[in-house]
């Protein structure tokens, strides 16, 4: 029993060593995040909304530096709010700034948007799930990633919204009462508000590009005056007691457009209707229209600043070891193997570069480092190792010219690509053979020891 236990322990150790070797042959990717708190004011943020952004830079395949932001509100009752009545399809657009310094200096602009449902004034707006931007550069070395400002823009959807007479956004002055109506009349949502007092008024403040007064046409209704942004705009007055031809009504027509404004500049406006005589007047709804907008109007824009110091994230590109803060154009050194006549190990000769035109970066494959610098409070570091494949007969040192392909946006080259999957299969097979050999050798050794012991008796 002791013999088999020792053999099993030997096999387990061999298997662990083989597995560790295979794992070490695959390059890894270091990744870290920092959290920034933003205070947003103005536009859809009103007096102030706090947003948290988790910023994560990633070195992706193909030499791309990708920076992602995950966003969330910090307070349940303070969120970005709709500036008015809007049809389904409005969007909340956010754009951040990420500064990059070190081996390359520039900015990335992570952005994202979220479609919104039908809105009314003050409706909470949904945040995008995240923001992202990516760029590529050809200069290796150490860079520092630090989040900057955040801008919030609201783009209203093109369309119409009916604001019913019972909506709390409408402010009534004087005796008005709302009551349900029979379905055959066809009033909006089957109700209307009415008054019989001279001077009674109803007022709505809205954000959009056009507005219309919706009501009934009926016999013996009094004239109504309309005010837009505090100025009387109906002369002559609106006469709901007559049809569109000016003939006195003999029946009832519901959901009639009694007055519509011209197209207005997008923004906040106010419509007010006033009953001019001691006769009955109706209000069924106000129809608010918003025209098409190619870009989010600046009227709704909010600006966000960072609260405190969130720190920064330092990254070192895999395979690059910075030796000088100022890169210059490199002159490569190529080492060529020269075999000798003795049949021994080949020797080599080298071409020496110009010392005044050498590269500040050594391109020997190494580790990828990510450091989170949190304003001097603490530092977290993650390291991923890349294991290269080398030739046993010749050594070649290559230098890559440091260039910025695109300014000012960009990212960093990630280094070497992963080794082919076939190399992993070879390593696994080798480890398995080593394991089998170890187990077989152990069994044979034990059997020989037993035979010797038996012969000595």
C-alpha positions as CSV (number, residue, x, y, z in Angstrom):
1,X,0.0,0.0,0.0
2,X,2.9,2.3,0.8
3,X,4.5,1.6,-2.6
4,X,1.3,2.7,-4.5
5,X,0.9,5.7,-2.3
6,X,4.4,6.9,-3.2
7,X,3.8,6.3,-6.9
8,X,0.5,8.3,-6.8
9,X,2.3,11.2,-5.1
10,X,5.0,11.2,-7.7
11,X,2.4,11.2,-10.5
12,X,0.5,14.1,-8.9
13,X,3.7,16.2,-8.7
14,X,4.5,15.5,-12.3
15,X,1.0,16.4,-13.4
16,X,1.1,19.7,-11.5
17,X,4.5,20.6,-13.0
18,X,3.2,19.9,-16.5
19,X,0.1,22.0,-16.0
20,X,2.0,25.0,-14.6
21,X,4.3,24.9,-17.6
22,X,1.4,25.0,-20.1
23,X,-0.3,27.9,-18.3
24,X,2.9,29.9,-18.2
25,X,3.2,29.6,-22.0
26,X,0.1,31.7,-22.6
27,X,0.4,35.6,-22.4
28,X,-1.9,37.3,-20.0
29,X,-3.6,40.7,-19.8
30,X,-3.4,42.9,-16.8
31,X,-6.5,45.0,-16.0
32,X,-7.5,47.4,-13.3
33,X,-10.2,50.0,-12.7
34,X,-10.8,53.2,-10.7
35,X,-14.0,54.9,-9.6
36,X,-14.7,58.6,-10.3
37,X,-17.6,60.6,-8.8
38,X,-19.1,63.4,-10.9
39,X,-21.4,66.3,-9.9
40,X,-23.5,67.4,-12.9
41,X,-25.3,70.7,-13.1
42,X,-27.4,72.6,-15.6
43,X,-29.6,71.3,-18.4
44,X,-31.2,67.9,-17.6
45,X,-29.3,67.8,-14.3
46,X,-31.0,70.9,-12.8
47,X,-29.5,71.9,-9.5
48,X,-27.2,68.9,-9.3
49,X,-27.0,65.1,-10.0
50,X,-24.2,62.8,-8.8
51,X,-23.0,60.0,-11.2
52,X,-20.4,57.4,-10.5
53,X,-18.1,56.1,-13.3
54,X,-16.0,53.0,-13.1
55,X,-13.1,53.6,-15.6
56,X,-11.3,50.5,-17.0
57,X,-8.6,50.7,-19.6
58,X,-7.9,47.5,-21.5
59,X,-5.1,46.6,-23.9
60,X,-6.8,44.7,-26.6
61,X,-5.6,42.7,-29.6
62,X,-4.3,44.6,-32.6
63,X,-2.5,47.3,-30.6
64,X,-5.7,49.0,-29.4
65,X,-6.1,50.8,-26.1
66,X,-9.8,50.6,-25.1
67,X,-11.2,52.7,-22.3
68,X,-14.6,51.7,-20.9
69,X,-16.8,53.5,-18.4
70,X,-19.6,51.8,-16.4
71,X,-22.1,54.4,-15.1
72,X,-24.6,54.6,-12.3
73,X,-26.6,57.2,-10.3
74,X,-25.5,57.7,-6.7
75,X,-28.9,58.9,-5.4
76,X,-32.2,57.3,-6.1
77,X,-34.2,60.6,-6.0
78,X,-31.8,62.8,-7.9
79,X,-31.4,61.8,-11.5
80,X,-31.4,63.5,-14.9
81,X,-34.9,64.7,-15.7
82,X,-36.8,65.2,-18.9
83,X,-37.2,68.9,-19.8
84,X,-40.6,68.4,-21.3
85,X,-43.2,66.2,-23.1
86,X,-41.6,64.0,-25.7
87,X,-42.6,61.1,-27.9
88,X,-40.8,57.7,-27.5
89,X,-37.3,57.7,-28.9
90,X,-35.5,60.6,-27.2
91,X,-31.9,59.8,-26.3
92,X,-29.6,60.6,-23.4
93,X,-26.0,61.1,-24.7
94,X,-22.9,61.1,-22.5
95,X,-19.3,61.9,-23.5
96,X,-16.3,61.7,-21.2
97,X,-12.7,62.7,-21.6
98,X,-9.7,60.5,-20.8
99,X,-6.3,62.1,-20.8
100,X,-3.2,60.0,-21.7
101,X,0.3,61.1,-20.8
102,X,3.7,59.5,-20.9
103,X,5.1,57.7,-23.9
104,X,2.1,59.2,-25.8
105,X,0.1,62.3,-25.0
106,X,-3.5,62.8,-26.2
107,X,-7.1,62.1,-25.4
108,X,-9.8,59.5,-25.8
109,X,-13.5,60.5,-25.8
110,X,-15.6,57.6,-24.4
111,X,-19.3,58.0,-25.4
112,X,-22.6,56.3,-25.3
113,X,-26.4,56.9,-25.5
114,X,-29.6,55.4,-24.2
115,X,-33.1,55.6,-25.9
116,X,-35.9,56.8,-23.7
117,X,-39.6,55.9,-23.4
118,X,-42.4,58.6,-23.9
119,X,-41.6,61.4,-21.4
120,X,-43.2,64.1,-19.5
121,X,-41.5,67.0,-17.6
122,X,-39.4,65.6,-14.8
123,X,-39.4,62.0,-15.9
124,X,-36.2,60.3,-14.8
125,X,-33.9,59.5,-17.7
126,X,-32.2,56.1,-18.1
127,X,-28.3,56.1,-18.2
128,X,-26.4,54.3,-20.9
129,X,-25.0,51.0,-19.7
130,X,-21.5,52.3,-20.5
131,X,-19.2,54.5,-22.5
132,X,-16.2,53.4,-24.6
133,X,-13.6,54.7,-27.0
134,X,-10.4,53.1,-28.4
135,X,-7.3,54.1,-30.3
136,X,-4.0,52.8,-31.6
137,X,-0.5,54.2,-31.4
138,X,2.9,52.7,-32.4
139,X,5.0,54.1,-29.5
140,X,5.7,51.6,-26.7
141,X,6.4,52.6,-23.1
142,X,4.7,53.7,-20.0
143,X,1.4,55.7,-20.2
144,X,-0.9,57.2,-17.6
145,X,-4.7,57.1,-18.0
146,X,-6.7,59.7,-16.1
147,X,-10.5,60.5,-16.4
148,X,-11.5,64.1,-17.0
149,X,-14.7,66.0,-17.6
150,X,-18.1,64.5,-18.5
151,X,-20.8,66.1,-20.7
152,X,-24.5,65.1,-20.7
153,X,-26.7,66.0,-23.7
154,X,-30.4,65.2,-24.2
155,X,-31.7,64.8,-27.8
156,X,-35.5,65.0,-28.0
157,X,-37.4,62.7,-30.3
158,X,-39.3,64.1,-33.2
159,X,-43.1,63.7,-32.7
160,X,-46.2,64.9,-31.0
161,X,-47.5,64.5,-27.4
162,X,-51.1,65.2,-26.3
163,X,-51.1,66.9,-22.8
164,X,-54.6,66.0,-21.5
165,X,-56.7,68.6,-19.7
166,X,-56.3,66.7,-16.4
167,X,-52.5,66.8,-16.5
168,X,-51.0,68.4,-13.4
169,X,-48.6,70.4,-15.7
170,X,-51.6,72.6,-16.7
171,X,-52.2,75.5,-14.3
172,X,-55.8,76.7,-14.0
173,X,-57.0,80.0,-12.8
174,X,-60.7,80.5,-12.0
175,X,-63.4,77.9,-11.7
176,X,-62.7,75.0,-14.0
177,X,-64.0,71.5,-13.6
178,X,-63.0,68.3,-15.5
179,X,-65.6,65.6,-16.2
180,X,-65.8,62.5,-18.3
181,X,-67.7,62.4,-21.6
182,X,-69.5,59.8,-23.5
183,X,-67.5,57.8,-26.0
184,X,-69.5,58.9,-29.0
185,X,-68.2,62.5,-28.5
186,X,-64.6,61.4,-29.2
187,X,-62.9,63.7,-26.7
188,X,-59.3,63.0,-25.9
189,X,-59.2,60.3,-23.2
190,X,-63.0,60.8,-22.9
191,X,-62.9,63.9,-20.7
192,X,-62.8,67.7,-20.9
193,X,-62.4,70.7,-18.6
194,X,-64.9,73.6,-18.9
195,X,-65.5,77.0,-17.4
196,X,-68.3,79.6,-17.6
197,X,-66.5,82.5,-16.0
198,X,-65.1,85.4,-17.9
199,X,-61.4,85.8,-17.4
200,X,-60.8,82.1,-16.3
201,X,-57.6,80.8,-17.8
202,X,-55.5,77.7,-18.4
203,X,-51.7,77.7,-18.9
204,X,-49.0,75.2,-19.9
205,X,-45.2,75.5,-20.0
206,X,-43.6,73.1,-22.4
207,X,-40.4,72.5,-24.3
208,X,-40.7,71.9,-28.0
209,X,-41.1,73.7,-31.4
210,X,-44.9,74.0,-31.7
211,X,-48.1,73.9,-29.7
212,X,-51.8,73.6,-30.5
213,X,-55.0,74.3,-28.5
214,X,-57.4,71.3,-28.7
215,X,-61.1,71.7,-27.7
216,X,-64.7,71.4,-28.8
217,X,-66.7,73.4,-31.3
218,X,-70.3,73.8,-30.1
219,X,-73.2,76.2,-30.3
220,X,-73.1,79.3,-27.9
221,X,-69.5,78.9,-26.8
222,X,-67.7,82.2,-25.9
223,X,-64.6,83.6,-27.7
224,X,-61.1,82.6,-26.3
225,X,-57.8,84.6,-26.5
226,X,-54.5,82.8,-26.8
227,X,-51.2,84.1,-25.3
228,X,-47.8,82.7,-26.3
229,X,-44.8,83.4,-24.1
230,X,-46.8,86.2,-22.4
231,X,-47.9,87.9,-25.6
232,X,-51.4,87.9,-27.1
233,X,-51.2,86.2,-30.5
234,X,-54.9,85.8,-31.5
235,X,-56.5,88.8,-33.2
236,X,-59.3,88.2,-34.0
237,X,-60.1,85.9,-31.1
238,X,-60.6,82.1,-31.4
239,X,-64.4,81.4,-31.8
240,X,-65.2,77.8,-30.8
241,X,-68.9,78.6,-31.3
242,X,-68.4,78.7,-35.1
243,X,-67.1,76.2,-37.6
244,X,-64.0,76.8,-39.7
245,X,-66.0,78.9,-42.2
246,X,-67.3,81.3,-39.5
247,X,-70.8,79.8,-39.5
248,X,-72.5,79.3,-36.1
249,X,-72.4,75.6,-35.0
250,X,-75.5,73.5,-34.9
251,X,-73.9,70.4,-33.3
252,X,-70.7,69.4,-31.5
253,X,-67.3,68.6,-32.9
254,X,-64.7,67.1,-30.5
255,X,-60.9,67.1,-30.6
256,X,-60.8,70.2,-32.9
257,X,-57.6,72.1,-33.4
258,X,-58.9,75.6,-32.4
259,X,-55.5,77.3,-32.7
260,X,-51.9,76.2,-33.6
261,X,-48.7,78.2,-33.2
262,X,-46.1,78.7,-36.0
263,X,-42.9,76.7,-35.8
264,X,-40.9,78.0,-32.8
265,X,-37.2,77.8,-31.9
266,X,-36.6,74.7,-29.8
267,X,-36.8,75.6,-26.1
268,X,-39.1,76.4,-23.3
269,X,-42.4,78.2,-24.2
270,X,-45.7,79.0,-22.5
271,X,-49.2,78.9,-23.9
272,X,-52.2,80.4,-22.1
273,X,-55.9,80.5,-23.0
274,X,-58.3,83.1,-21.5
275,X,-62.2,82.9,-21.7
276,X,-63.2,86.4,-22.8
277,X,-66.9,86.3,-22.0
278,X,-69.2,84.8,-19.4
279,X,-70.0,81.9,-21.7
280,X,-68.9,78.3,-21.7
281,X,-65.4,77.4,-22.9
282,X,-63.7,74.0,-23.2
283,X,-60.2,72.7,-22.9
284,X,-59.6,69.1,-24.1
285,X,-55.8,69.1,-24.4
286,X,-52.7,70.9,-25.6
287,X,-50.7,69.2,-28.4
288,X,-46.9,69.7,-28.1
289,X,-44.8,69.1,-31.2
290,X,-41.0,68.7,-31.4
291,X,-39.3,68.9,-34.7
292,X,-36.3,66.8,-35.9
293,X,-32.9,67.7,-34.5
294,X,-29.7,66.4,-36.0
295,X,-27.7,67.1,-32.8
296,X,-28.7,67.4,-29.2
297,X,-29.8,71.0,-28.5
298,X,-27.4,72.9,-26.2
299,X,-30.4,74.1,-24.2
300,X,-30.5,70.6,-22.5
301,X,-26.7,70.2,-21.9
302,X,-25.3,69.4,-18.5
303,X,-21.7,69.6,-17.4
304,X,-20.1,67.3,-14.9
305,X,-16.9,67.8,-12.8
306,X,-15.0,65.3,-10.8
307,X,-15.5,65.4,-7.0
308,X,-12.1,64.8,-5.3
309,X,-9.2,63.1,-6.9
310,X,-9.9,59.6,-8.3
311,X,-6.3,59.0,-9.2
312,X,-5.0,57.5,-12.4
313,X,-4.0,54.2,-14.0
314,X,-0.4,53.5,-15.2
315,X,0.2,50.9,-17.9
316,X,3.4,49.6,-19.4
317,X,3.0,48.1,-22.9
318,X,4.1,44.4,-23.0
319,X,7.6,44.0,-24.4
320,X,8.6,47.6,-23.9
321,X,11.0,48.8,-21.2
322,X,11.2,52.6,-21.1
323,X,14.8,53.9,-20.5
324,X,14.3,57.6,-21.5
325,X,11.4,60.0,-21.3
326,X,12.1,61.3,-24.8
327,X,11.9,58.7,-27.7
328,X,14.1,59.2,-30.8
329,X,14.3,57.3,-34.1
330,X,16.2,54.0,-33.5
331,X,19.0,52.5,-35.5
332,X,18.6,48.6,-35.3
333,X,21.4,46.2,-34.4
334,X,21.2,43.0,-36.4
335,X,23.3,40.0,-35.0
336,X,24.1,37.4,-37.7
337,X,25.3,33.9,-36.7
338,X,28.6,32.8,-38.3
339,X,29.4,29.1,-38.1
340,X,33.1,28.1,-37.5
341,X,35.1,25.2,-39.1
342,X,35.5,23.4,-35.7
343,X,32.0,22.1,-35.7
344,X,31.3,23.7,-32.3
345,X,28.8,26.4,-31.3
346,X,28.3,29.1,-33.9
347,X,29.8,32.5,-33.2
348,X,28.4,35.8,-34.3
349,X,29.4,39.3,-35.4
350,X,27.3,42.4,-34.9
351,X,26.9,45.8,-36.4
352,X,27.2,48.5,-33.8
353,X,24.5,51.3,-34.0
354,X,25.3,55.0,-34.0
355,X,25.3,56.0,-30.3
356,X,23.7,59.4,-31.1
357,X,20.7,57.8,-32.8
358,X,19.8,54.9,-30.5
359,X,16.3,53.8,-29.4
360,X,15.2,54.8,-25.8
361,X,13.2,51.6,-25.5
362,X,14.5,48.1,-25.3
363,X,12.1,45.7,-27.1
364,X,13.0,42.6,-25.2
365,X,9.7,40.7,-24.4
366,X,8.7,41.2,-20.8
367,X,5.7,41.9,-18.5
368,X,2.6,44.0,-18.9
369,X,2.0,46.2,-15.8
370,X,-1.1,48.1,-14.7
371,X,-0.9,50.3,-11.6
372,X,-3.8,52.1,-10.1
373,X,-2.6,55.4,-8.6
374,X,-5.3,56.6,-6.3
375,X,-4.3,60.1,-5.5
376,X,-1.4,59.0,-3.4
377,X,-3.6,57.0,-1.0
378,X,-2.8,53.5,-2.2
379,X,-1.4,51.6,-5.2
380,X,-2.7,48.3,-6.7
381,X,-0.6,46.5,-9.3
382,X,-1.4,43.6,-11.6
383,X,1.1,41.8,-13.8
384,X,0.7,39.5,-16.8
385,X,3.7,37.6,-18.2
386,X,4.3,36.9,-21.8
387,X,6.5,33.8,-22.6
388,X,8.2,34.2,-26.0
389,X,9.5,31.5,-28.4
390,X,13.2,31.8,-29.2
391,X,15.4,30.1,-31.8
392,X,18.3,27.9,-30.3
393,X,20.7,28.7,-33.2
394,X,20.5,32.4,-33.7
395,X,19.6,35.6,-31.8
396,X,18.1,38.6,-33.5
397,X,17.4,41.9,-31.7
398,X,14.7,44.0,-33.5
399,X,13.9,47.6,-32.9
400,X,10.6,49.2,-33.9
401,X,10.5,52.8,-35.0
402,X,8.4,54.9,-32.5
403,X,5.8,56.7,-34.4
404,X,2.3,58.1,-33.6
405,X,0.0,57.0,-36.4
406,X,-2.8,59.4,-35.5
407,X,-3.0,62.6,-33.4
408,X,-4.5,63.4,-31.0
409,X,-6.6,60.3,-30.5
410,X,-5.0,56.9,-29.9
411,X,-3.9,54.0,-27.8
412,X,-1.0,51.7,-27.3
413,X,0.5,48.6,-29.1
414,X,-0.2,45.5,-27.0
415,X,3.0,43.6,-27.8
416,X,3.3,40.1,-29.1
417,X,0.3,38.0,-30.2
418,X,-0.5,34.8,-28.4
419,X,1.4,31.7,-29.5
420,X,-0.4,29.3,-31.8
421,X,-2.7,26.7,-30.2
422,X,-0.6,23.9,-31.6
423,X,2.3,24.8,-29.2
424,X,-0.1,24.2,-26.3
425,X,-1.0,20.7,-27.6
426,X,2.7,19.8,-27.8
427,X,3.4,21.0,-24.3
428,X,0.4,19.0,-23.0
429,X,1.6,15.9,-24.8
430,X,5.1,16.3,-23.5
431,X,3.9,16.7,-20.0
432,X,1.7,13.6,-20.3
433,X,4.7,11.5,-21.5
434,X,6.8,12.9,-18.6
435,X,4.0,11.8,-16.2
436,X,3.8,8.3,-17.6
437,X,7.6,7.9,-17.6
438,X,7.8,9.0,-14.0
439,X,5.1,6.6,-12.9
440,X,6.6,3.6,-14.8
441,X,10.1,4.3,-13.5
442,X,8.8,4.4,-9.9
443,X,7.0,1.1,-10.3
444,X,10.1,-0.6,-11.8
445,X,12.3,0.7,-9.1
446,X,10.0,-0.6,-6.4
447,X,9.9,-4.1,-8.1
448,X,13.7,-4.2,-8.3
449,X,14.0,-3.3,-4.7
450,X,11.6,-6.1,-3.7
451,X,13.5,-8.6,-5.8
452,X,16.8,-7.7,-4.1
453,X,15.1,-8.0,-0.7
454,X,13.8,-11.5,-1.5
455,X,17.2,-12.7,-2.7
456,X,18.9,-11.7,0.5
457,X,16.8,-14.0,2.7
